[in-house]
Amino acid sequence: MEELGYTGYSLSKALGTSEAVISNIRNRKNPPNILLVRDLLDKHLALDPDWLLFGRGQMLRDKGEADPAERKGVKRGDLLARVDRRLESLEQLIKKSLHTQLERTVIEDETISDLAERVQALEKEVVGIKKPG
């Protein structure tokens, strides 16, 4: 943001969002949505999408490399569509992982509950065995 000469307010106006949204992104309360990322990349061709999305490489492309996709015959819209598909795929994987983790947690809770009941039953049996008849 600073590298491109923005304040929180000016970036929010440039991207058509609220200053609170930008503040929450900067404070890591919320991740940016794909539309904001797309708008930022559209407005600043020198930004490297790999850096912005995945933290790989340099923030800015080389000056002679304003849009390497164009040199390869790939339109910017196609590149963004690919990024959208990758993000959707990652989102699906995260959802699946969370669902699997939730299922494991439920199974663990049920197992612990079952074991607690068995321990109580065994304790009652032990008390019954220890009592003189």
C-alpha positions, -999 to +999 in steps of 0.1 A: +000+000+000+027+024+010+049+014-020+021+024-043+016+057-024-017+049-008-031+057+026-059+035+040-084+061+030-071+066-005-068+029-012-104+024+000-115+051-025-095+037-053-109+002-048-145+014-041-147+000-006-148+014+029-117+024+049-129-001+076-125-029+051-089-018+043-082-014+080-095-049+088-073-064+060-042-045+072-049-057+108-054-092+096-089-094+110-103-103+075-086-114+043-092-094+012-119-107-011-111-117-047-128-086-061-106-063-042-075-082-053-087-082-089-093-044-088-059-038-073-042-059-100-062-042-127-052-007-115-015-016-109-001-038-136+033-036-121+021-056-091+030-093-093-001-115-087+021-143-074+035-120-047+001-105-039-017-138-036+010-163-025+039-141-012+062-156-038+088-135-057+090-097-057+062-073-051+067-054-083+076-068-117+106-056-136+099-024-154+102-042-188+078-068-176+046-048-171+024-078-179+044-110-187+011-127-195+007-104-225+040-115-240+028-151-237-004-143-255-025-146-224-051-119-218-052-104-184-089-114-180-079-151-187-051-148-161-075-134-135-100-162-144-073-188-137-065-171-104-102-171-095-104-208-103-073-215-081-088-195-053-121-214-056-102-247-056-083-237-025-115-226-008-131-260-015-100-278-001-101-257+030-139-264+035-133-301+030-104-300+055-125-282+080-154-306+075-130-336+080-116-320+111-151-315+125-160-351+119-128-362+137-136-340+166-171-354+169-157-390+167-131-381+194-158-366+217-180-397+213-151-420+220-141-400+251-177-401+263-179-438+257-146-445+275-158-423+305-190-444+308-169-477+307-146-464+334-175-455+356-190-490+350-157-507+358-153-486+390-187-498+401-177-534+395-145-529+414-164-514+444-188-543+443-159-569+442-141-552+472-172-552+494-173-583+517-203-604+508 
